[in-house]
Amino acid sequence: MKTLVVASKNKGKIKEFKRLLSDFSLLIKGQPENLEVKETGNTFSENARLKALSVSRYSNEIALADDSGLCVESLDGAPGIFSSRYANSDFERISRLLKDLEGCSNRRAFFSCALCIASPIGEILVEVEGRCDGLIVNKPRGKNGFGYDPIFEVLGTQLTFSEMSSYQKEVKSHRTDAFNKLVPELKKIFNF
């Protein structure tokens, strides 16, 4: 069985990729616990590339990395690559974002997800990006999801990610969009 290392220590993210890749005969592993990768890129793609290259070299296996976040038009793309570091908790991140948007009529935003696969010899095998457009609502709505989900209303649905079922969210999400672009390339890489 061929191995693919997910460049993450986040068990939830590794589980999500295992589910997304369940149609492939792949052994999916998380990155080695003792490896730390600094996200010093200026874009989601650069950070995904840094992680994939570091993990593939270190593990001597093909590695898949992602970087994703929320970009708000009237905040010049913030929080962007700093989405998870915008504040210390989901509640604080949402509070800060809503405060930063006070008085702004332009609430357009999008989630972006960059995926990168790299080989142990330092070769980028594939890079793709997915996107989900929407609006930032004035106050949190819904009970599902995490992160910015309660304040992100998906364009054309009138629902936040937190108001959607997990299936609805999966169909609309930026990760699914990126993953759908990745699948044909993944088949070529692993000869499926």
Long-range contacts (C-beta under 8 A, 24 or more apart in sequence): 1-25, 1-26, 1-27, 2-26, 2-27, 2-62, 2-190, 3-27, 3-28, 3-29, 3-61, 3-62, 4-28, 4-29, 4-61, 4-62, 4-63, 4-64, 4-190, 5-29, 5-30, 5-31, 5-55, 5-56, 5-59, 5-61, 5-62, 5-63, 5-64, 6-30, 6-31, 6-63, 6-64, 6-65, 7-31, 7-37, 7-51, 7-52, 7-54, 7-55, 7-56, 7-63, 7-64, 7-65, 7-66, 8-51, 8-65, 8-66, 9-33, 13-66, 16-175, 17-64, 20-175, 20-179, 21-186, 24-186, 24-190, 24-192, 25-192, 26-190, 29-59, 29-61, 31-55, 31-58, 31-59, 31-63, 32-58, 32-59, 39-67, 39-81, 41-67, 41-81, 42-81, 43-81, 43-114, 44-68, 44-69, 44-80, 44-81, 44-112, 44-113, 44-114, 44-129, 45-114, 45-116, 45-127, 45-129, 47-81, 47-114, 48-114, 48-115, 48-116, 48-127, 49-116, 49-118, 49-124, 49-127, 51-116, 52-116, 52-117, 52-118, 52-124, 53-118, 53-122, 53-124, 55-118, 56-118, 56-119, 56-120, 56-122, 57-120, 57-122, 59-120, 60-120, 61-120, 62-117, 62-118, 62-119, 62-120, 62-125, 62-189, 63-117, 63-118, 64-115, 64-116, 64-117, 65-115, 65-116, 65-117, 65-118, 66-113, 66-114, 66-115, 66-116, 66-175, 66-178, 67-113, 67-114, 68-111, 68-112, 68-113, 68-114, 68-174, 68-175, 69-111, 69-112, 70-97, 70-109, 70-110, 70-111, 70-147, 70-148, 70-152, 71-109, 71-110, 71-111, 71-112, 72-97, 72-101, 72-107, 72-108, 72-109, 72-136, 73-106, 73-108, 73-109, 74-101, 74-104, 74-106, 74-107, 74-108, 75-100, 75-101, 83-147, 83-148, 84-147, 90-146, 90-147, 90-148, 93-147, 93-148, 94-140, 94-148, 94-150, 94-151, 97-136, 97-148, 97-151, 98-136, 98-138, 98-139, 98-151, 101-136, 107-135, 107-136, 107-137, 108-133, 108-134, 108-135, 109-133, 109-134, 109-135, 109-136, 109-152, 110-134, 110-174, 111-148, 111-152, 111-173, 111-174, 112-174, 113-173, 113-174, 113-175, 113-177, 113-178, 114-178, 115-178, 115-179, 115-181, 115-182, 117-182, 117-185, 117-186, 117-189, 125-185, 125-189, 126-182, 126-185, 126-186, 126-189, 128-178, 128-181, 128-182, 128-185, 129-178, 129-181, 130-173, 130-174, 130-175, 130-176, 130-177, 130-178, 130-179, 130-180, 130-181, 131-174, 131-177, 132-172, 132-173, 132-174, 132-177, 144-169, 145-169
